[in-house]
Amino acid sequence: MTALAEEAAPVVVDEPVSEPASDPDEVLWQAWKAVDLPEGYRAEIIEGAIEVSPTGRRRHTVLIGRLRRALDTHLAGSGYAAHHDGDVIHRQKAWVPDLFVAPLDLDGIPDEDGLGVDAAGVKVIVEVASPGHRNLQRDRVRKGREYARAGIPVYVVVDDFDDDGAVLVLTSPDRKKGRYADEHRVPYGTDAVIPEGPVKGFAIGKEVVAS
């Protein structure tokens, strides 16, 4: 790839017209595995496209760091941990969440190709929303649908760009409809509490989201 935009850019891989039709998911999967990006960028398969995005600005990094430290404290002794910069795989879809909660030893939940971790072993995903319309749609909407289809039990979006800031906690994934049945939006300044799973009772409060 010779040009990378500040916002995530979808790359749609079309099937060759001169060859027999291939499974589009397989075409994307092979293309994703062949992607070679410079440091500071990530490639994901989201709803039928390969999307390339930068890893985030300073504020993005600050929020992820605070969340990970707080999650690890909450999870101490539970057998689970907060992880980042790893590929979460589900049926030839690949995502790189800002944070995900899974067993402390990720070797216990490999995907079939050994490229990342199986989404079935992931209990919580956290995304910190990035600026720009396309990025916000990706984090708020399209990734939410993908995570619901994969059955991720809890999806959290920490969003500086929702009015004065808000945390969205989504639970009860409906795999067939690709949506979460329960959605709670909590404005910054009020604790957003995770209601279930290994991080049950974990609160995202003003000490995490403060500028």
N, C-alpha and C positions, 0 to 999 in steps of 0.2 A: 504494500500500500504506500502510495507516494504522498498523499495529502490527508491530514487529519484535522477535523474541525473541532472547535471548542465544545460544541454540543454533540451528542451522540448522533452518528449518521448510520442509518440502516443500509445494509448491503444485501440486496436480494439476489440470490443465485438462481438463474433460469436454467432449465434443462436444455441440453443441446438438441437442436431441431433435427439434426442429421442422424441421431442415434435413437435406439429404442428408449421409450419413456422409463425414467428411473423414479424411485421413491423420493419425493422432494425432501423428506426428512433426512434420508440417507445422504442426498446431495449436500444439504446444508451441514450435516454432521462432518462429512469428509472435508468440506471447505473450511469449517471452523477449526478442525484439527491441524490444517495446513497454515493457518494464519500465523504470521510472524510479526509481532508488533514491537516498537521501541519501548523502553522502560517508561512507565508512567501512563500507559494505556491498557485497556482491557477489552476483550471481545466476548460477546454473549450472544446466544441464540434466543431471541424473544419473538414469539408469535410469527414464525416463518421468515425471519430475517436475521442476519448477523449484524449486530450493532457494536460499533467501536466508540468508546468514550474515555475521557481522561479520568484519572483516579480521584481527582477532587482538589479543591482549593484549601487554603489554610483553615478556614472555619469548618469545612467538611472534616478535615483531619482532626481538629480539636474535638469536635463532637464525637467522632468515632472513638478517639482515645479515652475520653471521659466515660463513654458508655461501656467500653470493654473493661476498663478497670473496675467500674461499679458492678458489672455483671460477674466478673471473676470473683469479686468479694462475696457476692450473693450466692454464687454457685460452689464456694469452697466446700470440699468434702462430699459433694453430691455425685461425683463421677461424670459431671458435665462441665463444659467450658465454653467461653466465647471465642470464636475463631474469625479470622478475616483473611482476605487475599487468597481465597481458595475457590475452586470450581465446584458448584453444586449441580449434579447431573440428574435429569429425569427424562427417560425415554428419548434420548438424542436431543434434548434441550440442555443448554448449559448457561448457568448464571454465576456471576461473581458478586454476591451480596456484600454490603459494607461490613456486616457482622452476621454470624449465624451461631446458634447454640446447638451443640451436638455432643456426643460422648467425648470425654477428654482425649481418648485415644482414637483418632480418626481412622487408624488402620482397621478398625472393626466394622467400618461402613463404607468400603470402597465401591465405586461404580463398576459396571461390568468390564469397562475398558481400562480401568486403573488410572484414569485421568484426574479424578476428583473424588468427591464423596457422593453417595447415593442420597437423593432427597428424602427417601423413606426414613433415614436416620436423623434428619434435621428437625428439631423441635420448635425453633423460633428463628425468624429472619428479621433483621433490622436494616432498613435503608434510610440513609440521610439524604433528603431531597436536594438535588442540584438545581441551580438557576437555569432559566431558559425554558421556553414552552415545551420543546421536544423532550428535554430531560425530565421535566415535571410530569408530563404525560406518561413517560416510561415508568417513573418511580411510583406515581400515585395510581395509575390505571393498568397499564399493560403488564407490569411485573406482578401486580396484585392478582390479575387473572391467571397468570402462569403459576404463581405460588399456590393459588387455590386449586388449580387442576392437579398439581403435584401432591395435594393434601398436606401442605405445611400447616401445622395446627395454629400457629400464631404468626401474624405478619404485622410489623410495627414500622410506621413511617414517621420520622422526625423531620418536621417540615418548617423551616424558617420562613417560607414564602406563602404560607396559609394565613392571611391577615397578619397579625402580629406574632405569628408562630403557633403551631399546634402539633400535638402528637396524635397520630391515628393508630388505634389498636384494633386489628381485625382478627376475628376468631370464627370457628365453625365453618371450615372450608367446604364448599359444595363443588366437588370435582366435575360433575357433569355440566353445571352452569358456569363454571369458572369464576366464582365469586365467593366472598365471605358473607355468611348469613348475619353475623353480628359485627357491628362497626361502632366504635366509640371514639369520638373526636374530643380531645382535651386541650384547651388553650394553654399556652405557656403560662407558668405561674401556679398551676394546679397540678398535683401529682397524677400522672397517667400510670395506672397499676396494671400489671400483667395478671390476668385472672386464672391462668392454668399452666400446667406443665412444670418442668424443672425450675423455671424462673417465676413461678406463682408468687405473687406478693411483691415482686420487684417494682419499684416506683421510679419513673422518670420525672424528676422534679426540676425546680429552678436551678439547683446546683449543677445540673448537667447541661441545661440549655442556655444558661446565662451567657451573654456576650462578653 
